[in-house]
Structure formats: C-alpha cells, structure tokens
Amino acid sequence: MFVWNDVQNDARVKNEASTLVSAGYEVYVHGLFTHGVTPREEKLSSGVMVIRHGRQQGAILAKPKKHTAKRNRFELSLLMISRTFTHIGVLLSLLKQRPAVVHAHDVNVLPTAWLAARLCGAKLVYDAHEISTGREGYRKIGRLVAWIEKTIMPKAAGTITTTDARAKFFARAYKIPRPLVLQNRPRLAIVQGDERIREMLGLSEPYPIVIYQGGQQPGRGLERLVKCSVHVPGAYFVFVGGGSLHEELKQLAVSLDLDNRVFFIPTVPLDDLPKYTSSADIGVQPIENTCLNHFTTDSNKLFEYVIAGLPVVASQLPEISKVVREYDLGLLVPEGNTEALAKAIHELVQDPALRERYRANAQLAAQSLNWEAQEESLVALYSRVLPAAQVREPSH
C-alpha cells in the first residue's frame, strides 16, 4: 500500500491493512516520514509493516501546515521537488519488494503505484478516498487529476471508494465497473464514558460538550460553528484536531470573547480518539457543499460519533442524511445555514431526553455501522484480484 501521509492517524488505511493481514496477506504500508514523530520503519500490533519515506514533510517550508492553495510559487516549487524525490524513493522500494499487489490510496499516489505495478508485474488496486476532481484545494489541477484517473482506473484490477454516490460518479465518469464501497467506519469498540475532556480543560460548569473532531480545513463549516456558540450559551464547544484553519479558529473564538466556552485540543493519537469522543455529549458535522467531494461525503467523524454513542447535528447532504435518517441519529440542518445549525445544537443542549433517545439509537446503530461489518467485502475483492494460484512470495 502507498498513502500520502505518515499512516499514524489514517484509520482507513490501518483498518484495510490489518484486515488483509488477518486474511493471510503480508502487508507493507508505504507512507511519509516525519522526523521526531514517526520511525522510519515499524511493525504495528496487527502485523502490518509500515515503511516511511522522504525528509520531514514540510521541513523545507516555513509553515508546513499552510494549505496548498495558499502557497506562493516558490513554496510550491520546493514542495514539488521534495515530493518528487519521495515518490522516487517509494518507487525504488516497491521495485525492490516486488509485491503481488500495489494498493494506491488516493490519486496523489496513483501514478507511482501504477508504474510500480507495471514494472513488477503486480496487480493494481485503486482506493479513491475522495472525488479529487471536485475537491477543495484541487481546483487548479482538476483536469490533470481527471486525466490521471480516466487513464489509470480502467487498468486497475480492483477499485474501491467510500460512498454510494462516489461509486456512481466513478463508474459514470470513467466508464468502469462500479467500485466497491467501503465506508470510513471505525472498528467497533466499547469505550466507557469518562470525564477526559472536562478534566483536561478544567471545565467547571455542567454544560453539555459539543465536539467537532477532524481536520480543520476550508469548507467544513468551522468558522460557522464557532459563531454558533454565541447563540448556545449553555454548552462547551470543543474542537479536536488540527489543520490550516486551526489558528484562525482560535483567534475567532478570542475575538468573540468565547475562549471560556470554545476550546481546541490538538490532534490526538488515533487509538486515544474514542476516549475523547465518548467524553462529549453531542457530535457535529457542519460540512458545506463547496465542492462535489463534500456533497458526496458521509465522513469519518459521523461514524466515529455513532460508535461513541453520540447524538449528532449534521449537514443535510445526501450521504450524511441517508445514514442519519435510516438510524434516527440526530438532527439534520441545511448546509451553510448558521441560524439553523445554532438552533439544532441549542435544541439538543436544552433537551436531555432527546439526547438520550438519539444516544440509544446510536448505540444500536453501532452494531451495524462498524468496520468489521464490511471487511469481508475487502477480502472478497482481493480474492478476485489475486486468486490463490497467483500468490507468490514477495522479495524483502
């Protein structure tokens, strides 16, 4: 597998890799190295081997967290040079290993993965986490991305994506069989509710905690969410994660005199995240319809809230709405509507009985909306891609 991150907090990649190890495959995940944060190589408890490449990502640039779309030409040039050398390093490593299957996670690694598969005589599996042709930050290169996917996806032995809407898009756009849908569900875990967030932040009032967890990026309704907290005085708002908007959101909270009710917790280790989620009372997903990718998402955090037993307030987009309505998990609001978002959150904050109803529904839904319920589909795809007769020992 090849993915353009350091693997540590990529639940989807880890889940797929560990599922395949359990099915008898030997799995190596190639990702990015961050000096002082990740080792070059490590073996996960699941048996997955992680190999990281390149220099510290962003070390050349003064502000590694800056969104790609906001970088100047000089910064972009340095970034491209750094990334090119990293891709070459991964390619050479894959050629040395000679895998039976090369599994590309998203379009930014697809050309390298395809070339490695061609040179190794391996099968290619493409896992499109996003619709990258219609994605925030990819607008300027949308045509190039479309050309890459249109050229390579029909050559893949197997294709995967994250929602039904995205599967339909890829099938129609590139004239391919409909990809397998594997939603971004967490593994089923029973986490006893504790006071982790309250104790960490020293919260003195018995207000309900409204949590948003995940990347703090443009188009996710996060400025709107901070502003909503003005109109929901009896609640704490906690953001868990990081991203290009992190500092702006903190400054916005201070400017609105909300720093006693709006808090920010940096990205936490993936294994610890459920403990934070379960210590909240309401989960929010206010993503905006700024691009096709957002329109077709159902998002990791929606399922993370379900597994933690949280009632949700979420944007009324097709895939999100389908999940929330089917299992009666919470309140849906028109995307981009600050007043409606504030009203829905306020309603749940003021109504403990309604929260309890949605919490009970979430706990029931968690028995179905977990990773384990869909991992057999991934194993079946691999059985088709790589029949037992074609299995060969990889080179090390």
Backbone hydrogen bonds in HBPLUS format (Angstrom, degrees):
<---DONOR---> <-ACCEPTOR-->    atom                        ^
c    i                          cat <-CA-CA->   ^        H-A-AA   ^      H-
h    n   atom  resd res      DA  || num        DHA   H-A  angle D-A-AA Bond
n    s   type  num  typ     dist DA aas  dist angle  dist       angle   num
A0030-HIS N   A0001-MET O   2.71 MM  29  5.90 171.5  1.72 145.3 148.2     1
A0002-PHE N   A0103-HIS O   2.99 MM 101  6.37 145.0  2.11 164.6 163.5     2
A0105-HIS N   A0002-PHE O   3.02 MM 103  6.04 163.3  2.05 173.7 170.3     3
A0003-VAL N   A0030-HIS O   2.99 MM  27  6.39 159.1  2.04 169.0 174.1     4
A0032-LEU N   A0005-ASN O   2.80 MM  27  5.23 158.2  1.84 123.9 128.7     5
A0010-ASP N   A0007-VAL O   3.19 MM   3  5.19 173.4  2.19 112.2 113.7     6
A0014-LYS N   A0010-ASP O   3.10 MM   4  6.32 170.2  2.11 156.9 160.0     7
A0015-ASN N   A0011-ALA O   2.82 MM   4  5.90 158.9  1.87 149.2 155.4     8
A0016-GLU N   A0012-ARG O   2.95 MM   4  6.17 168.7  1.97 155.5 158.2     9
A0017-ALA N   A0013-VAL O   2.94 MM   4  6.05 166.7  1.96 151.8 156.2    10
A0018-SER N   A0014-LYS O   2.92 MM   4  6.02 165.1  1.94 149.6 153.8    11
A0019-THR N   A0015-ASN O   2.96 MM   4  6.06 152.9  2.03 146.4 154.0    12
A0020-LEU N   A0016-GLU O   3.09 MM   4  6.34 157.1  2.14 149.2 154.5    13
A0021-VAL N   A0017-ALA O   3.00 MM   4  6.32 149.6  2.09 146.0 154.9    14
A0022-SER N   A0018-SER O   2.98 MM   4  6.18 159.8  2.02 146.2 151.3    15
A0023-ALA N   A0019-THR O   3.06 MM   4  6.34 131.1  2.31 135.1 148.5    16
A0025-TYR N   A0020-LEU O   2.93 MM   5  5.46 161.8  1.96 154.0 148.2    17
A0024-GLY N   A0021-VAL O   2.96 MM   3  5.19 161.2  1.99 109.2 114.5    18
A0049-MET N   A0027-VAL O   3.12 MM  22  6.38 175.8  2.12 161.2 160.0    19
A0029-VAL N   A0049-MET O   2.78 MM  20  6.21 159.9  1.82 158.1 165.1    20
A0051-ILE N   A0029-VAL O   2.85 MM  22  6.13 164.0  1.87 153.8 158.1    21
A0031-GLY N   A0051-ILE O   2.89 MM  20  6.28 156.4  1.95 149.4 157.1    22
A0053-HIS N   A0031-GLY O   2.98 MM  22  6.26 150.5  2.07 135.1 140.1    23
A0033-PHE N   A0053-HIS O   2.93 MM  20  5.16 153.0  2.00 148.5 140.9    24
A0037-VAL N   A0034-THR O   3.04 MM   3  5.48 159.7  2.08 135.0 136.8    25
A0038-THR N   A0034-THR O   3.02 MM   4  5.54 169.5  2.03 161.8 160.7    26
A0052-ARG N   A0040-ARG O   2.73 MM  12  4.96 160.5  1.77 159.5 160.7    27
A0042-GLU N   A0050-VAL O   3.03 MM   8  5.32 150.7  2.11 145.5 151.7    28
A0050-VAL N   A0042-GLU O   2.80 MM   8  5.32 178.4  1.80 169.2 169.8    29
A0044-LEU N   A0048-VAL O   2.81 MM   4  5.29 158.6  1.85 168.4 165.6    30
A0047-GLY N   A0044-LEU O   2.86 MM   3  5.39 161.5  1.90 117.2 123.6    31
A0059-ALA N   A0056-GLN O   3.03 MM   3  5.35 165.3  2.05 131.0 131.2    32
A0061-LEU N   A0058-GLY O   3.02 MM   3  5.23 134.7  2.23 102.3 114.8    33
A0066-LYS N   A0063-LYS O   3.07 MM   3  5.61 166.7  2.09 119.9 124.1    34
A0070-LYS N   A0067-HIS O   2.88 MM   3  5.48 154.7  1.94 119.7 127.8    35
A0071-ARG N   A0068-THR O   3.17 MM   3  5.51 170.4  2.18 115.2 118.0    36
A0076-LEU N   A0072-ASN O   2.90 MM   4  6.13 159.2  1.94 155.2 162.0    37
A0077-SER N   A0073-ARG O   2.85 MM   4  6.02 151.4  1.93 146.2 153.7    38
A0078-LEU N   A0074-PHE O   3.05 MM   4  6.36 163.2  2.07 153.7 156.9    39
A0079-LEU N   A0075-GLU O   2.93 MM   4  6.09 154.3  1.99 144.8 152.9    40
A0080-MET N   A0076-LEU O   2.85 MM   4  6.07 155.3  1.91 147.9 154.0    41
A0081-ILE N   A0077-SER O   3.03 MM   4  6.29 158.5  2.08 149.7 154.9    42
A0082-SER N   A0078-LEU O   3.01 MM   4  6.21 167.9  2.02 150.8 154.0    43
A0083-ARG N   A0079-LEU O   2.91 MM   4  6.10 163.2  1.94 150.8 155.8    44
A0084-THR N   A0080-MET O   2.87 MM   4  5.97 151.7  1.95 145.1 152.8    45
A0085-PHE N   A0081-ILE O   3.17 MM   4  6.46 163.4  2.20 153.1 155.6    46
A0086-THR N   A0082-SER O   3.12 MM   4  6.40 150.9  2.21 143.3 151.9    47
A0087-HIS N   A0083-ARG O   2.90 MM   4  6.18 160.6  1.94 152.6 157.1    48
A0088-ILE N   A0084-THR O   2.99 MM   4  6.29 156.4  2.05 149.0 155.7    49
A0089-GLY N   A0085-PHE O   2.98 MM   4  6.22 155.3  2.04 144.2 150.8    50
A0090-VAL N   A0086-THR O   2.96 MM   4  6.30 155.5  2.02 153.1 159.4    51
A0091-LEU N   A0087-HIS O   2.90 MM   4  6.10 163.9  1.92 151.2 156.0    52
A0092-LEU N   A0088-ILE O   2.96 MM   4  6.20 164.1  1.98 154.2 157.5    53
A0093-SER N   A0089-GLY O   3.06 MM   4  6.22 154.3  2.13 141.5 148.8    54
A0094-LEU N   A0090-VAL O   2.87 MM   4  6.13 156.2  1.93 155.1 161.3    55
A0095-LEU N   A0091-LEU O   2.93 MM   4  6.19 157.1  1.99 150.5 157.0    56
A0096-LYS N   A0092-LEU O   3.03 MM   4  6.24 146.8  2.14 141.8 150.4    57
A0097-GLN N   A0093-SER O   3.06 MM   4  6.33 147.8  2.16 141.8 150.4    58
A0098-ARG N   A0094-LEU O   2.88 MM   4  5.99 150.7  1.97 151.9 159.5    59
A0395-SER N   A0097-GLN O   2.69 MM 298  4.55 142.4  1.83 158.4 152.9    60
A0123-LYS N   A0100-ALA O   2.99 MM  23  6.35 165.0  2.01 145.6 143.1    61
A0102-VAL N   A0123-LYS O   2.82 MM  21  6.24 160.2  1.86 167.9 174.7    62
A0125-VAL N   A0102-VAL O   2.94 MM  23  6.21 162.8  1.97 150.8 152.3    63
A0104-ALA N   A0125-VAL O   2.80 MM  21  6.19 155.2  1.86 172.7 171.9    64
A0127-ASP N   A0104-ALA O   2.83 MM  23  5.93 172.0  1.83 175.3 174.6    65
A0106-ASP N   A0127-ASP O   2.87 MM  21  5.83 142.6  2.01 140.3 152.2    66
A0109-VAL N   A0106-ASP O   3.29 MM   3  6.19 168.3  2.31 120.9 124.4    67
A0110-LEU N   A0107-VAL O   3.13 MM   3  4.78 149.3  2.22  95.6 105.0    68
A0113-ALA N   A0109-VAL O   3.00 MM   4  6.13 162.1  2.03 156.4 162.2    69
A0114-TRP N   A0110-LEU O   2.83 MM   4  5.96 160.3  1.86 157.8 163.1    70
A0115-LEU N   A0111-PRO O   2.96 MM   4  6.16 163.0  1.99 149.4 153.6    71
A0116-ALA N   A0112-THR O   2.93 MM   4  6.13 161.3  1.97 149.5 154.8    72
A0117-ALA N   A0113-ALA O   2.93 MM   4  6.12 156.5  1.98 146.0 152.5    73
A0118-ARG N   A0114-TRP O   2.92 MM   4  6.19 157.6  1.97 150.5 156.6    74
A0119-LEU N   A0115-LEU O   2.96 MM   4  6.18 166.6  1.98 153.9 156.9    75
A0120-CYS N   A0116-ALA O   2.92 MM   4  5.99 142.1  2.06 144.4 154.6    76
A0121-GLY N   A0117-ALA O   2.92 MM   4  5.73 119.6  2.29 139.7 152.6    77
A0122-ALA N   A0117-ALA O   2.83 MM   5  4.55 147.3  1.94 137.5 141.9    78
A0121-GLY N   A0118-ARG O   3.37 MM   3  5.24 147.4  2.48  94.6 103.7    79
A0157-ALA N   A0124-LEU O   2.78 MM  33  5.53 139.7  1.94 145.9 158.8    80
A0126-TYR N   A0158-GLY O   2.95 MM  32  6.43 158.1  2.00 156.7 158.8    81
A0160-ILE N   A0126-TYR O   2.86 MM  34  6.22 148.6  1.96 158.0 159.6    82
A0128-ALA N   A0160-ILE O   2.82 MM  32  6.10 150.5  1.90 163.8 154.0    83
A0134-GLY N   A0131-ILE O   3.09 MM   3  5.68 152.2  2.17 113.5 121.5    84
A0293-ASN N   A0134-GLY O   2.72 MM 159  5.38 151.2  1.80 160.5 158.5    85
A0138-TYR N   A0135-ARG O   3.05 MM   3  5.47 163.8  2.07 135.5 136.7    86
A0141-ILE N   A0138-TYR O   3.06 MM   3  5.47 142.0  2.21 109.7 120.6    87
A0142-GLY N   A0139-ARG O   3.46 MM   3  5.14 169.5  2.47 102.0 102.1    88
A0145-VAL N   A0141-ILE O   2.95 MM   4  6.23 164.7  1.98 160.5 165.1    89
A0146-ALA N   A0142-GLY O   2.93 MM   4  6.13 160.3  1.97 148.7 154.3    90
A0147-TRP N   A0143-ARG O   2.97 MM   4  6.17 153.8  2.04 143.0 150.0    91
A0148-ILE N   A0144-LEU O   2.94 MM   4  6.23 159.7  1.98 152.6 157.8    92
A0149-GLU N   A0145-VAL O   2.98 MM   4  6.25 171.1  1.98 157.9 159.4    93
A0150-LYS N   A0146-ALA O   2.83 MM   4  5.88 162.4  1.86 149.1 155.1    94
A0151-THR N   A0147-TRP O   2.96 MM   4  5.96 145.4  2.08 142.2 150.6    95
A0152-ILE N   A0148-ILE O   2.98 MM   4  6.09 159.2  2.02 151.2 156.7    96
A0153-MET N   A0149-GLU O   2.84 MM   4  5.32 155.3  1.90 139.8 148.3    97
A0155-LYS N   A0152-ILE O   2.81 MM   3  5.29 143.3  1.94 116.8 128.6    98
A0156-ALA N   A0153-MET O   3.07 MM   3  5.27 154.6  2.14 108.5 116.2    99
A0180-LEU N   A0159-THR O   3.03 MM  21  6.33 158.6  2.08 145.9 139.0   100
A0161-THR N   A0180-LEU O   2.85 MM  19  6.23 153.3  1.92 164.8 166.8   101
A0182-LEU N   A0161-THR O   2.90 MM  21  6.19 168.5  1.91 166.6 164.9   102
A0167-ALA N   A0163-THR O   2.99 MM   4  6.27 153.6  2.06 146.9 154.8   103
A0168-LYS N   A0164-ASP O   2.96 MM   4  6.24 158.8  2.01 153.4 158.2   104
A0169-PHE N   A0165-ALA O   3.04 MM   4  6.27 153.4  2.11 140.3 147.9   105
A0170-PHE N   A0166-ARG O   2.99 MM   4  6.25 170.2  2.00 158.3 158.2   106
A0171-ALA N   A0167-ALA O   3.07 MM   4  6.20 163.2  2.10 148.9 153.9   107
A0172-ARG N   A0168-LYS O   3.04 MM   4  6.17 159.7  2.08 149.3 154.2   108
A0173-ALA N   A0169-PHE O   2.76 MM   4  5.82 168.2  1.78 160.5 164.7   109
A0174-TYR N   A0170-PHE O   3.06 MM   4  5.80 161.8  2.09 143.6 147.5   110
A0176-ILE N   A0171-ALA O   3.34 MM   5  4.82 142.1  2.50 116.9 127.0   111
A0185-ARG N   A0183-GLN O   2.80 MM   2  5.52 139.6  1.96 103.5  91.4   112
A0371-TRP N   A0186-PRO O   2.73 MM 185  5.34 152.9  1.80 133.9 137.2   113
A0199-GLU N   A0195-GLU O   2.81 MM   4  5.89 167.3  1.83 167.2 170.4   114
A0200-MET N   A0196-ARG O   2.87 MM   4  5.97 161.1  1.91 151.0 157.0   115
A0201-LEU N   A0197-ILE O   2.98 MM   4  6.03 164.2  2.00 154.4 157.7   116
A0202-GLY N   A0198-ARG O   2.84 MM   4  5.56 117.9  2.23 133.5 148.1   117
A0203-LEU N   A0198-ARG O   3.01 MM   5  4.94 151.0  2.10 135.4 142.8   118
A0236-TYR N   A0208-PRO O   3.01 MM  28  6.34 165.3  2.03 158.7 163.5   119
A0281-ASP N   A0209-ILE O   2.86 MM  72  5.12 163.1  1.89 141.8 145.1   120
A0282-ILE N   A0209-ILE O   3.07 MM  73  6.37 146.0  2.19 158.9 157.0   121
A0210-VAL N   A0236-TYR O   2.73 MM  26  5.97 174.3  1.73 162.9 164.8   122
A0238-VAL N   A0210-VAL O   2.81 MM  28  6.13 165.7  1.83 167.5 170.6   123
A0211-ILE N   A0282-ILE O   2.80 MM  71  6.17 168.5  1.81 171.4 172.4   124
A0284-VAL N   A0211-ILE O   3.04 MM  73  6.25 158.4  2.08 167.2 166.7   125
A0212-TYR N   A0238-VAL O   2.94 MM  26  6.35 155.7  2.00 159.6 163.0   126
A0240-VAL N   A0212-TYR O   2.84 MM  28  6.25 162.1  1.87 157.0 162.6   127
A0214-GLY N   A0240-VAL O   2.92 MM  26  6.39 155.6  1.98 166.7 173.9   128
A0216-GLN N   A0242-GLY O   2.94 MM  26  5.49 161.7  1.97 125.3 128.9   129
A0245-LEU N   A0216-GLN O   2.92 MM  29  5.38 162.0  1.95 163.3 158.3   130
A0288-GLU N   A0219-GLY O   2.98 MM  69  5.44 166.5  2.00 147.0 147.1   131
A0225-LEU N   A0221-GLY O   3.02 MM   4  6.21 140.2  2.18 133.9 144.8   132
A0226-VAL N   A0222-LEU O   3.01 MM   4  6.31 157.4  2.07 148.6 152.7   133
A0227-LYS N   A0223-GLU O   3.08 MM   4  6.36 162.7  2.11 148.8 153.4   134
A0228-CYS N   A0224-ARG O   2.91 MM   4  6.15 139.9  2.07 140.9 152.4   135
A0229-SER N   A0226-VAL O   3.16 MM   3  5.49 135.1  2.38 102.6 113.6   136
A0230-VAL N   A0227-LYS O   3.21 MM   3  5.74 154.5  2.28 111.2 117.8   137
A0231-HIS N   A0228-CYS O   2.84 MM   3  5.54 139.6  2.01 119.6 129.2   138
A0232-VAL N   A0229-SER O   3.24 MM   3  4.97 162.6  2.27  97.8 102.8   139
A0237-PHE N   A0261-ARG O   2.81 MM  24  6.14 169.4  1.82 166.0 169.4   140
A0263-PHE N   A0237-PHE O   2.81 MM  26  6.26 161.1  1.85 162.2 168.7   141
A0239-PHE N   A0263-PHE O   2.90 MM  24  6.24 165.6  1.92 152.1 155.4   142
A0265-ILE N   A0239-PHE O   2.77 MM  26  6.10 170.0  1.78 168.3 171.2   143
A0241-GLY N   A0265-ILE O   2.91 MM  24  6.36 160.4  1.95 163.9 169.9   144
A0246-HIS N   A0243-GLY O   3.13 MM   3  5.40 166.0  2.15 114.8 119.0   145
A0249-LEU N   A0245-LEU O   2.89 MM   4  6.02 161.1  1.93 166.1 170.4   146
A0250-LYS N   A0246-HIS O   3.17 MM   4  6.44 156.8  2.22 147.3 153.5   147
A0251-GLN N   A0247-GLU O   2.96 MM   4  6.19 158.8  2.00 150.4 156.0   148
A0252-LEU N   A0248-GLU O   2.89 MM   4  6.09 149.5  1.99 144.1 152.9   149
A0253-ALA N   A0249-LEU O   3.01 MM   4  6.26 158.1  2.06 148.2 153.1   150
A0254-VAL N   A0250-LYS O   3.12 MM   4  6.41 155.9  2.18 145.3 151.4   151
A0255-SER N   A0251-GLN O   2.89 MM   4  6.11 160.2  1.93 149.3 154.9   152
A0256-LEU N   A0252-LEU O   3.06 MM   4  6.27 137.2  2.25 144.6 155.1   153
A0258-LEU N   A0253-ALA O   2.81 MM   5  5.03 166.2  1.83 159.3 157.5   154
A0257-ASP N   A0254-VAL O   2.94 MM   3  4.96 159.0  1.98 108.5 113.0   155
A0261-ARG N   A0258-LEU O   2.81 MM   3  5.45 168.6  1.82 126.6 130.6   156
A0262-VAL N   A0258-LEU O   2.78 MM   4  5.68 144.4  1.90 163.6 169.7   157
A0272-ASP N   A0269-PRO O   2.88 MM   3  5.35 139.6  2.04 111.9 123.8   158
A0273-LEU N   A0269-PRO O   3.13 MM   4  6.35 130.5  2.38 149.1 163.1   159
A0273-LEU N   A0270-LEU O   3.29 MM   3  5.26 140.6  2.46  96.5 107.0   160
A0275-LYS N   A0272-ASP O   3.02 MM   3  5.66 138.0  2.20 119.4 130.0   161
A0276-TYR N   A0273-LEU O   2.94 MM   3  5.29 128.7  2.21 109.9 123.4   162
A0277-THR N   A0273-LEU O   2.99 MM   4  6.29 166.6  2.01 160.8 164.8   163
A0278-SER N   A0274-PRO O   2.92 MM   4  5.94 168.5  1.94 146.7 149.9   164
A0279-SER N   A0276-TYR O   3.10 MM   3  5.26 143.7  2.24 101.0 111.8   165
A0280-ALA N   A0277-THR O   3.09 MM   3  5.60 164.0  2.12 117.9 120.5   166
A0283-GLY N   A0311-PRO O   2.95 MM  28  6.24 171.9  1.96 163.7 166.0   167
A0313-VAL N   A0283-GLY O   2.96 MM  30  6.44 145.0  2.09 154.5 163.9   168
A0285-GLN N   A0313-VAL O   2.92 MM  28  6.34 153.7  1.99 156.0 160.3   169
A0315-SER N   A0285-GLN O   2.95 MM  30  6.37 143.3  2.08 173.3 162.2   170
A0295-PHE N   A0291-CYS O   3.04 MM   4  6.34 160.9  2.08 152.4 158.4   171
A0296-THR N   A0292-LEU O   3.08 MM   4  6.23 141.9  2.23 146.8 154.5   172
A0297-THR N   A0294-HIS O   3.23 MM   3  5.23 168.7  2.25 107.7 111.0   173
A0303-PHE N   A0300-ASN O   3.05 MM   3  5.65 119.7  2.43 113.8 126.2   174
A0304-GLU N   A0300-ASN O   3.00 MM   4  6.27 151.0  2.08 147.9 156.7   175
A0305-TYR N   A0301-LYS O   2.83 MM   4  6.00 154.5  1.90 150.7 155.5   176
A0306-VAL N   A0302-LEU O   3.16 MM   4  6.45 152.0  2.24 138.5 146.1   177
A0307-ILE N   A0303-PHE O   2.94 MM   4  6.20 167.5  1.95 153.2 155.0   178
A0308-ALA N   A0304-GLU O   3.09 MM   4  6.24 146.7  2.20 139.2 148.2   179
A0310-LEU N   A0305-TYR O   2.91 MM   5  5.19 178.3  1.91 149.3 148.7   180
A0309-GLY N   A0306-VAL O   2.90 MM   3  5.01 153.2  1.97 104.8 113.7   181
A0312-VAL N   A0329-LEU O   3.19 MM  17  6.19 158.0  2.24 134.0 139.9   182
A0331-LEU N   A0312-VAL O   2.89 MM  19  6.34 145.0  2.02 159.8 160.1   183
A0314-ALA N   A0331-LEU O   3.01 MM  17  6.52 157.2  2.06 159.2 166.3   184
A0333-VAL N   A0314-ALA O   2.96 MM  19  6.24 152.5  2.04 154.0 160.3   185
A0317-LEU N   A0315-SER O   2.89 MM   2  5.67 137.0  2.08 103.8  91.3   186
A0316-GLN N   A0333-VAL O   2.75 MM  17  5.30 140.5  1.90 157.0 152.2   187
A0321-SER N   A0317-LEU O   2.76 MM   4  5.68 169.0  1.77 171.9 175.9   188
A0322-LYS N   A0318-PRO O   3.01 MM   4  6.13 152.1  2.09 144.4 151.8   189
A0323-VAL N   A0319-GLU O   3.40 MM   4  6.63 159.0  2.45 142.6 145.7   190
A0324-VAL N   A0320-ILE O   3.04 MM   4  6.29 173.4  2.04 159.7 161.5   191
A0325-ARG N   A0321-SER O   2.84 MM   4  5.82 167.6  1.86 154.2 157.9   192
A0326-GLU N   A0322-LYS O   3.09 MM   4  6.00 159.8  2.13 139.4 145.6   193
A0327-TYR N   A0323-VAL O   3.29 MM   4  6.38 158.9  2.34 148.8 152.7   194
A0328-ASP N   A0324-VAL O   2.83 MM   4  5.48 110.5  2.32 133.6 149.6   195
A0329-LEU N   A0324-VAL O   3.05 MM   5  4.98 153.5  2.12 134.6 142.9   196
A0328-ASP N   A0325-ARG O   3.33 MM   3  4.88 148.4  2.43  91.2 100.3   197
A0337-ASN N   A0334-PRO O   3.32 MM   3  5.79 146.0  2.44 139.3 136.0   198
A0341-LEU N   A0337-ASN O   3.02 MM   4  6.21 158.4  2.07 151.2 157.7   199
A0342-ALA N   A0338-THR O   2.94 MM   4  6.14 165.5  1.96 154.1 157.4   200
A0343-LYS N   A0339-GLU O   2.95 MM   4  6.11 157.4  2.00 145.9 152.7   201
A0344-ALA N   A0340-ALA O   2.98 MM   4  6.15 159.9  2.02 149.2 153.5   202
A0345-ILE N   A0341-LEU O   3.06 MM   4  6.28 167.4  2.08 152.6 156.1   203
A0346-HIS N   A0342-ALA O   2.91 MM   4  6.00 162.1  1.94 148.5 154.3   204
A0347-GLU N   A0343-LYS O   2.91 MM   4  6.11 149.5  2.00 143.0 151.3   205
A0348-LEU N   A0344-ALA O   3.16 MM   4  6.50 158.2  2.21 150.2 154.1   206
A0349-VAL N   A0345-ILE O   2.90 MM   4  6.14 158.4  1.95 152.7 159.8   207
A0350-GLN N   A0346-HIS O   2.94 MM   4  6.07 154.0  2.01 150.0 155.5   208
A0351-ASP N   A0348-LEU O   3.32 MM   3  5.16 150.1  2.41  96.1 104.7   209
A0354-LEU N   A0351-ASP O   3.13 MM   3  5.41 121.1  2.50 104.1 117.6   210
A0355-ARG N   A0351-ASP O   3.12 MM   4  6.48 158.4  2.16 153.1 159.6   211
A0356-GLU N   A0352-PRO O   2.94 MM   4  6.15 154.0  2.01 145.4 152.3   212
A0357-ARG N   A0353-ALA O   3.00 MM   4  6.28 149.1  2.10 143.7 151.7   213
A0358-TYR N   A0354-LEU O   3.12 MM   4  6.43 165.9  2.14 153.9 155.9   214
A0359-ARG N   A0355-ARG O   2.83 MM   4  6.00 149.1  1.92 146.5 156.6   215
A0360-ALA N   A0356-GLU O   2.97 MM   4  6.14 159.1  2.02 147.4 151.4   216
A0361-ASN N   A0357-ARG O   3.12 MM   4  6.42 154.6  2.19 144.1 151.2   217
A0362-ALA N   A0358-TYR O   2.87 MM   4  6.09 151.6  1.95 146.3 153.9   218
A0363-GLN N   A0359-ARG O   2.98 MM   4  6.26 157.4  2.03 150.8 156.2   219
A0364-LEU N   A0360-ALA O   3.14 MM   4  6.38 148.8  2.24 141.8 149.7   220
A0365-ALA N   A0361-ASN O   2.84 MM   4  6.07 159.5  1.88 148.9 155.2   221
A0366-ALA N   A0362-ALA O   2.86 MM   4  5.99 143.3  2.00 147.2 156.4   222
A0367-GLN N   A0364-LEU O   3.19 MM   3  5.78 153.0  2.27 111.5 118.3   223
A0368-SER N   A0365-ALA O   2.87 MM   3  5.50 157.8  1.92 118.9 126.1   224
A0369-LEU N   A0365-ALA O   2.84 MM   4  5.99 166.8  1.86 157.7 162.2   225
A0373-ALA N   A0370-ASN O   3.27 MM   3  5.70 140.8  2.44 106.6 115.9   226
A0374-GLN N   A0371-TRP O   2.96 MM   3  5.66 164.6  1.99 123.0 128.0   227
A0377-SER N   A0374-GLN O   3.11 MM   3  5.69 143.8  2.24 112.8 121.8   228
A0378-LEU N   A0375-GLU O   3.09 MM   3  5.26 125.8  2.40 100.2 113.3   229
A0379-VAL N   A0375-GLU O   3.21 MM   4  6.59 160.4  2.25 152.5 157.2   230
A0380-ALA N   A0376-GLU O   2.93 MM   4  6.12 154.0  2.00 144.7 152.0   231
A0381-LEU N   A0377-SER O   3.01 MM   4  6.23 151.1  2.09 140.6 148.0   232
A0382-TYR N   A0378-LEU O   3.05 MM   4  6.37 160.4  2.09 151.0 155.6   233
A0383-SER N   A0379-VAL O   2.95 MM   4  6.21 144.2  2.09 143.2 153.6   234
A0384-ARG N   A0380-ALA O   3.13 MM   4  6.45 140.2  2.30 141.1 150.7   235
A0384-ARG N   A0381-LEU O   3.07 MM   3  5.20 127.6  2.36  96.9 110.5   236
A0385-VAL N   A0381-LEU O   2.87 MM   4  6.18 158.3  1.92 151.0 157.9   237
A0386-LEU N   A0382-TYR O   2.79 MM   4  5.72 160.8  1.83 146.9 151.8   238
A0390-GLN N   A0387-PRO O   2.81 MM   3  5.58 156.5  1.87 126.0 133.1   239
A0391-VAL N   A0388-ALA O   3.24 MM   3  5.39 162.2  2.28 106.9 112.3   240
